[in-house]
Amino acid sequence: MSESGPSFFAWCDAAQTLDAFLAALSALVDPRLPICVRKDGTLTDTTSMDEAVEMIRSEFAEGPAGGALFDVMLSASKRIFPCSAYCYTEEAGRDVSAGPIDMSTCDQRRFLCSYLELAWGRGPRSIEAEAAVAWHLLRDDLEDLLLRLCAPDASGRVRTGACTNGGDWIAPVRMCATYNADARDIARDLALSWLQRHDKEMVSRNAGLSLEELRARVEAAPAGARVPLKGGSERAHSLSRETVLKALATPPSALLEALEAAAAPDEAWRAAEPRAREILALTSQIAETGEGPPTWAVHTDTRAHVRFLRKHAPFHVRRLAGGGVILATHPFRSLWPLWVDALFSLGLMP
């Protein structure tokens, strides 16, 4: 059995945590299948969402958390996938780096499309194309889960959230995806990253601060202070206090436009795309008609595949109809290279 992951996180005011969690469950759970609720230290199956809600409310009221195991129908791939999710009381959330709401898929390798049956056709095998196929198959599902956790309705309870291949909510720029309910708050990702790296504070403790409060916290650091960040381009392996302050003072529209421009696929990815799309088309043809070239088993979590995805997987800046925004890349990569290129283009990094 694969380990769990990726992990998804959502932040909202403590008074709304339970309601936000239950709204997310309603958007996530496949109603045709049972939901397993943790109650009094045991797991209880039920096919009634109303019954599950009452058990979760009771467990949450007793503290420190309420949770459930359930199956999700992924919107893009139509895969049914097991997940676990928890919400934490305000007191417990102070000591939980994943709080106040977190969710994980229960089979990391399967969710990440680590094993595929692909039709190569007449072309040669390509590690790069296979890696690109895996990301094409995964991206919409990853964003779909993040949205259903953070924005299951129009309430706006959840202000920000994120996704990572690990188990903790770390600096947003080191995550593989972030969600902000208001795109005008996109600089929050940088400020929270600074506080997590410089002050060694959990993101969940500061995620709800206003931009003004975040700016004051960053300004309190010594002039010239920097924090190390791995996974960036050769141009930047650290983030400075001054860069964060400049970003907070930059119009959000300019930041978003710079991020969108920086999200353009690099040359290596563009070179792999035509073959990847050919493989996807042939594989889809077989799935739909039962006819086509032979398929071959492909493992996309080899060192070569992972290395290519970590270095070249493209970024996606998705502006949402409700005014929010998602930044995303493959779980093997982080968002830091995207931010580096955007900040350099705006002249915000020395």
N, C-alpha and C positions, 0 to 999 in steps of 0.2 A: 504493500500500500504506500502510495506517495504521501509525503508530508503535506500539510494543509497550506493554502495560499493560492493566489495573492491575498493580502489583507486590505480591507477597505475601512475607512474611518470617517466619522461625521461629528461635527461639533454644533451644539445649540445651547441655549440657556438652560440651566439646571431644571427650572420649573417646567420646561417643555420636553425634557429628555424622553420620558415614557411615551408621550403622545407622538413624538417624532419617530421613535422606534416602532410603535405599533402601526403607524402609517406606512413606514417602510416595509414592514412585514406583509401588509395587505398588498403592496405593489410587487413583492418578491415571490411570495409563496404560490406554488402551483396548486390551485384549489382541488385538483383531482387526486392529490396525494396527501397522506397524513402529515401532520406537523408534530414534532416531538418536543415537548416542553419540559424544562427542568423545574421540578417542584419538590420542595422538602428533601433535596439531595438525591432524588430519583428522577428518571426520565419517563414521561407519560405520553403515549401517542393519542392523538385525537384527529378526527376528520372535520371537526367544527372549529372554524376560525373564532367564533364567539367564545367557545369554551377555552381555546388557547389564550385569547386575550384576557379572560378573567384570571386564568392561572398565572399569566405573566404579571398582571397587575398585583396580584396577591404576593407573588415572590418578590417583586420590586419593592413593595411597601415594607416587607420585612428586611430587605437589604441583604447583601450589598449590591445585588444585580438581578436582572431578569434575562432569560435567554431562551433560545429555541434552536432546534435542528430541523431543516426543511429542504425541500427540493424546489429549484427555480427553473423555469423554462426560459432559456436565454433567447432574447428577442431576435438576434441576428442569425445565429447558427441553428436555432431550434433544438439545441441540446438540453436535456434535462440534467441539472447539475445539483449535487448536494452542497449545502452551505450551513454554517453555524453563525449565529449572531447574538450579541449581548448588549445590554444597556446598563450603565452603572449609576448608582445614586451619587449625589453631589459629594458626599463624604468619601465614598470609595473612589470616585473619579479623580480625586486629588492625587492618588497614589498609583493610578493606572495609566501607563503611557499610551494605551490604546483607546482611552475613553473620550467622551462619554458613551459613544456608540461605535461598535466595531463589528465587522463581519469577515469571514474567511471562507473560501471555497475549500472543500474537504479533500480534494485530490489535485495537487499543484501540477503534476506532470500532465494529467489529462486536460485540465483547463488551459494550460499553455500550449496545447496541441503538440506535445513533445513526441507523439507517435502518430504518424499519418500514413494512409495508403494513397499514394499519388501516381497519376498516369504521366509518364515522362514523354510519351509519343516517340518521335524519331530523333529528337534532340538529345544532346549529351546530358549527363547528370551535372548539376550545378549546386554546390553547397549554398552559394549566395542566393540562388533562386528559391531553394527549399526554405531557407530562413525567411525570405520575403513572403512566401506562401503562408508560413506559420503566423506571421504578423498580420497579414490580410485576414486570416480566419479568426484571429483573436481580438483585433482592435475594437470592433463594434461591440462585442460582448463585454469587454472590460469597461468601456465607457457606459454601456447600458447598466451594468451592475452599480457603478459609482453613482449614476443619476438616480436609479431607483432607490438607493439607500439615502442619498442626500436630498433629492427633490421628487419624492413620490407624488406630491400634489403641489398646489400653488400657495401653500401656507407660508413658505419662506422661513420655516423654523430653523432649518440647518443653514448656517451662514457659510461654512467652509468644510471641506473634506479632502480626502486624499487616498491614494492607493500605493502599495509597495509590495515587492516580492518578499519582504521580511515580515516581522511580526509586531514592530513598534512604529508609532507615528513619529518619525524623525523630521529633520529639516525639510520643508516642502520642496526645495530645489533638489533634494536627494531622493525624492519619491519618483515613481514612474507616472503619476497622474495627480492632478489637484482639481478641486472644484471650488468655485467662488460664486455665491448666489448673486453677487453684484460685480460685474466685470470692472467697475470703477475701483474696486478694492484689490485689483490684481497685484499691486505692490505689497500687499499683506504677505504673500508667499516669501518675498525677500526678507521682510522685517522679522517674520516668525523664524525663518532660517537663521538669521543673525542671532536672535535671542537663544535659540536652541543650541547653537554652536558656541556662542560667546558666554552666555550666562548659565549654560548647562541646565536649562529649564525645559520641562516637557512641553511640547507644542500644545497639548490639550489644555494647559494652564493659561496660555496666552492667546489662544485662537480667537476668543471673543472680544479682545481689546479693539477699540476704535483705531483708525489710522493715526489720529492725533496722539493717542496713548502709546501706540507703538513707536511713533517718531520720538516721543519724549524718552522712552526706554533706550532707544538706539543712541540718542544724543548724549545720554548719561555715560556712555563708554568713553574712554580716553581717545583724543584725537589721534588718527593714524592707526587705530586698532584694526586688526585683521583676523579672520578665522579661516582655517584650512578647509578646502572642499575638494574631494577627489572626483575624478570622472569628468572633469572639464576638458576643454581643448588645451593645446599647448600654451595658449595665451593667458590662461588664468587657472591657478590652482588655489585661489583664496578669494574671499569676499571682504571688502573693507567697509568700515563704518561710513566713510564719506560716500561710497557708491550707493549704499542703502538709503542714505539721507537724500541724495540726488534723485534716486528713483522715486522716493516718496513725494518729492516736489515736482516730478514730471507729470504732465497731463496723462491720465490713464489711457486716453485714446492713442497717444503716441507710443506708450508702452505696448499696447496690444498690436498696433500696426508693426512695430519692430519685432515682436514675437512672431507674428504671422509671416513676416519676410524671412526671419531666421529659421522657420520651420520647413523651408524648401528642402526636399531630399538632396543628399549629396551625390556626387558623380558615381560612386560605387553602387549606391542603391538604384539610381536611374539605370545603370547598366544591367542590373539584375531584374528589373521590372518586366521587360518584354517576355523573358523566359518564364518568370513566375506567373504572369497572366495566362500564358499558353498552358502551363501545367494546371492552373486553376480551372480553365475552360474545359480541358479534356477530362479532368477529374469530375467536374460538375456534370458533364455530358454522360459519363458512365453512371453516376448516381441517379440521373433522371431517366435515362433510357435503357440502362443495362448493357449498352453497346459502346465499344471503343477499344483503345489499346490496353494492353495489360497494365495492372497497377503493381507498385512495388512498395514494400515497407520502408519508411523513412523515419529515422530518429532525428529530431531537430534540436536535441539538447546535448549534442556532442560538443567537444571543445571548439571545433571549427565553426559550427553554427552559432554557438553562444558568443564567440569572439566577434563574429560579423555583426550580430544583433547589438552587442554592447557598443560597438563603434559606429555603426551605420544606420540602425533603425531610425526611421524618420519620426518627426514630431507632428502632433496635430493640435492646432489651436481651434477650438470649436466654440463659437459664440452661440449662446442659447436664446431661444425665442423670449424667454422671461427676463432677459437681461444679464444672465449669468455667463460663465465661461469655464470651459474645461481645457486644461493643458494635459497632453498625454503622449507617452511613448511606450515602447515595449518594456515589460517588467524587468528585463535583464539590463536596462539602461536607466539613467536618471535624467531629470529635466535640467540639470545644471548646464550642460553644453548649450541648450536652447537659450537659457538666460544669459550665458556668457556672450553669445553672438549678438543677441538683442541689445544688451547693455553696451557692448563695444560700438555697435552701429549708431547708438545715440550719444556716444562720447562720454558715457558715465563711468567707464572703467579706465584707469590709467594704463 
